[in-house]
Amino acid sequence: MNVGIVCPYSWDVPGGVKQHIDDLAQALIAQGHQVSVIAPAGDDAELPPYVTGAGRAVPVPYNGSVARMSFGFISAARVRRWIQEGDFDVLHIHEPLVPSLGVLACWAAKGPIVATFHASFTRSRAIAIAEPMLRSALEKLSGRIAVSDAARKSLVEQFGGDTVLIPNGVTVSRYTEAEPLAGFGPDGRTLGFLGRMDEPRKGLPVLLEAMELIPEARLLIAGPGEVKIPKSIRDRVTLLGMVSEQDKIRAYHSVDVFVAPNTGGESFGIVLAEAMSAGATVLASDIPAFRRVLGEGQAGALFANGDAEALAEEARKLLADPERRAKLSDEARVAVRKYDWSTVARDVVRVYETVTASAGRVEEDSLT
């Protein structure tokens, strides 16, 4: 099958949706499909052979974060040309509600079009204003996928219609083995955090507050952005900044407990699946997405969202109990298998097969 995939966010900036699309593309290629991805990217960006750049992205506040998107005449022209030349069996758009390439692709194409919705959202003034434009795009969809119950619930409540639930994927084998980072390694006292340091919903301030209550612990932090570390814990905190994919995997293998203190806005939690694949003991806030991935606490420990004291108490218990950590690690390795891309990609292909069974190929829509 010849698949065209549309990424809304800049290809050269790390992010969960971009990683999802890249992993899906590689999984589909490994299963024998032909894949082309279009994404915002500067003309000088280094891209894989299956990715086409659609022009430089600009930062836009979105869903509690800052996303780099592309929307304008140049991007629209490149999307239309990509569709004309692609001869795709199916077009797969990610986040078509985001004002970026997905909306442009919906307007420019007709035929079998599938969309994946990653984010949960609430009705806002912005959505209300944009609803006529968004509906004109959604009406062209032949199939809809949501990566979580929360994403599916918000979509159905706002726009109606049926949506298939297919969770995010993770390439489990990529994370299973790695050498710890220099100077680190499970030692019974190391906590870890991975995420944008200056994005409030990632919850790093909650974790830093908890560190004040765990004097025996040290903290390894990886991710972009800047954060002010309190002087009282500065000597126990290591900031790695932005790390390579290889060092990210090594970081998962360098900690005793991986902490995900996210306060909301998560529809799945890819960092949890990655940490679980690495066999890390996970401690996460009890937001719905994390509870589901961790099997309500069977494959990882949970603490009350936003509660630094609860985080500190649970972290202390885990650090003091290597047997419990080992048990949670074993449970995590088993639980994460259902999210492996070899399984998830086959579920996505079934959606492709359904929408292409009674339709022609993807064509340019000359009426838009």
N, C-alpha and C positions, 0 to 999 in steps of 0.2 A: 504494500500500500504506500502511496506517495502522500506524505503528510506535511502540511505547512503549519508551523506553530508561531504564534504571535506573542512576544514578550513585551509587557508594558513598561518595564523598568530598565534603566541603563545596564548594559551587559558588563561594563567594567567597574561596577560598584557591587560589593557583596550584598546579598539579600536572600530571604527565604524563597520568594517567588522565582527569582532568577535561577537559584540553585535547583529548585523543583523542575523548571523547564529544561535546564541543562541535563539533569539526570534522566528525565523522561526521554529527551532526544537520544541520549546515548543508549538507554535501555531499548528503545524502539529500533535503533540502528543495529544493536546486537541481536535483535530478534528478526532481522532481515528486511526491515522496512526502510524506505527512502525518506529522509527527513530534511527539511529546510526551516530554519528559524530566522525570523526578523525581529530586531530589537534596537532600541535607541543606543547609539554608539557613535563616538567621534570618528571622523574619517581616518584618523591615525591610530585608532584602537586595534590591538592585536586580537583577532577573533578566530575561533575554530572554523574549519572549512565549511561546516554546516550552518554558520551564522552569517546573516547579511545585516549590515548596519543601516539604520534609517535616519541617521543624523544625530547630532549632539543633543543630549537631554538637558533639561533645566530642573533645578530643585523646586518641588512643590509640596507644601504641607498637606498631608493626607492621612486620615485615620490615626491620629496621634503620633505620626512619624513624619519624616521628610523623605519623599520619594523623588527619584530623578526620572522624569517622563519626557515624552516627545510628542508635540501636537502642533501642526502648522502645515503650510503649503508644501515645503520641501519634504517633510515626512510623509504627507499624504500622497505625493507624487511617487515617492519610493515604494510605499506600500502597494499602490496600484500597479506599478511596474512589476513588483515581485509577484503579485497575484497573476498578472498577465503571463509571465514567463514560467510560473511554477508548475502549471498543469497538474494541480493537486487533486487527489481523490477526496480529501477532507481538509478543512481549515479548522485549526484548534486555537481558539483565542483565550488568553488568560486575563482575568479581571476586566471584562468588557465594560464595567461601570466606571473604571478609572479613565479620566480624560487623557488618553494616550493612544498608542498604536492600535489597541483593540477596537476602539470605537471607529477609528479610521478604516480598519480592515472590514468591520461589519458593513460600513457604508459602501465600501468599494467592491464587495464580493456578493455573490449569490450562489446557492447550492448547499451541499452538506457542510454546515458550520456547527462546531461544538464549542462550548465555552466552559472554562473552569473558574469557579468563584472561590477565592482563597480566604477573603476577609469576612468577618461578621461585622455588621454595622447597624446603626439605628437611623430611623428616618430623621433627616435634618432639613434645614432650610435650603441648603445647597442641593440636596437630592431632589427636593420638591421643585426647585427652579429648573433643574436639569432633566426632570422626569420625561418630558416630551422627547428630548433628544435621545435619552437612554432607551426609552421604549422603542423608538424607531430602529435602534440597533438590536435590542433583545428580540424583536419580532422576527428577525432573520435567523435566529438560532434553531437548529434542528435537534440539538441535544444539550443538556445542561448537567454539569458535574459540580458538586460542592465537596470540599476537602474535609468538612466537619459538620456535625449537627448544627452548630451555631451559625456557620455560614449558610447552610441550607435553610434554616429557620428564618434568618433575616431576609433572604432572597424571596422565599415563598410569601412571607408576610408583606413585603413591599411591592412585589410584582406578580405574585401568583405563579401557577404553572408547576410542572413536575420537575424534580431534580434528583439525579442519582448521586448517592454518597460514595465517593472513592477517596480514601485518606491519602495524605502526603506519603511519599516514599522515601526510602533511604537505601543507599547501596551498602548493605550491612558489611560485606566482605572488606570494604575500604577502611573500616574503622576497627576491625577486630584485633589487630596487632600493630604495635608501634613502640619505639623506645621512648621512655620519659624524657622530658626536656632536661638539659644540663642543670644540675643542682636541685632537681625535683625527683619525685617518685613517691608512691604511696608510703607514708611514714606514720600514719595514725593521727596526723594533725593538719593536713592540707585540704582546704576547700578550694573550689574552682568556680569561675564565672566566665561565660562567653556571651558577648552581645555588645550592642552599641552603648558605650558607657554613659553618654550624655542624653540618652533617650529615656525619659522618666518611666514609661510603661515597662521597660526592661527590669526595673526594680532594684538597680544597683544601690541606691541610697538606703533601701531597707536592709540589704546585706551588710553594708558598711556600718549601719547602726547596730546590727546584730553582732558584728565583730568586736564591738566594745564590750560585749558580754561574754565573749569566748576568748579569754586571754591566752589560752593554750594553743589556739589555732593560728595558722597563717593562711593567706588568701592569694591565689593566682588569678589575675584578671587578663583576659584577652578580648580585643575588639577595638573598633574605631572610636574616635571621639575623645573628649577630655573630661576628667573628673577630679574634684578636689578631695584628696584623702586626708581625713582628720589626723592631726599631728600625733594623737595618742595611739594610733594603730599603724602609722606610716612604716615603721620598721618591720611590720609583719605582712605588708602588702607588696606584691610584685606586679607591676604594670607591664604587659608585653606589647600593648598597642595592637595595631593591625598585624595579623599573622598570616602566613601562607597556609594553604590547605594541609600540607604535610605537618606543619607545626601545630595547627589546630588539632589534628588527630593525636599528635604527641601530647598536647595539653590534656586531652581527655584521659590519657594514660598516666598523667603526672599527679593526679589528685586522689584523695581518699573519698571525697564526697563532691559531686558536681551539683551546684546550687542553681536553680532556675527561679528567681524571686519575682518573675513577671507579674505585674499587677492587673493586666487586662489587655484586650485587643488581640489576643492570640486565638487563632482558629484551630491550631494543631499543636505546634511546638516541635519544630524539626530538630532543635538543639537537644531535646530530650531523646528523640530517636537516635541521633548520632551518639550521644553519651551512652545510651543503652547498648548500642551496637559495640561500643568499645568496652563494655562490661563495667562501666563506672557505676558506683552507687549514686542514685539520684535523689535529691531533696528538692521538692518543687512547691510553689504556692498552690493552693487548692482551687485554682480557677477551673471551670468546667473542662476546657480543652486538655489541661494537664492531668486532671483526674481520670479522664477517659484513656489517655495514652498509657498511664501508669496503672491501669486496672484498679482504680479506686484505692491505690496504696499497696497493691500486691507486688508490683514491679518497681516500686520506689516510694520513698517516704513523702508525706505531705505536711504542710503547715498552713495556718490561717493566713490568707492573703493580706499582705501589708503589715503583718504583725512581727516586728523585729524580735520581740521577746520569744514568741513561739518558734521563730526560725532558729534563734540561738539555742533554745532548749532542745529542739529536735537534732540540731547539728551536734551538740555536745553528746547526746545519747549515741548517735551514729559513730562518732569518732571513738567513743569508749567501748564500742561493741563490734569487733572485727567479724564475729560470726554472723551477726545480723547483716552487716555490710555484704558479706560473701553470699548470703542467701538472697538478698535483694538483687545483687549482681547477676546471679544465676537466673532468677525469675525474669530479669530485664532482657537477658540474651534470648530467652525463649519467646517472651512477649513481642519483641521487636521483629521477629521473623515475618509476621503478617504484613509488615510495612516495607518489606524488601521490594526493590523496584522490579525484580523478576516477576513478582506476583502483581504488583500495582499496575505495571505497564500492560499486562494481559487484560486486566479489567478495563483499562482505558480503550484498548483495541476493540473490545466487545461493543463499547459505545460507538466507536467509529463504524464498525460493521453494521450496527443497527441503523444509523442515519444514512449510510450509503446504499443500503439494500434497495431502497425505492427511489433513489435520486441519481441525477447525473453527476458530473464532475464539478469542481469549483470553477466558476467563471467570473469575469469582471462584470459588475453591475453597471451598465452604461447609463442607467436612469438616475444614478446618484452622483 
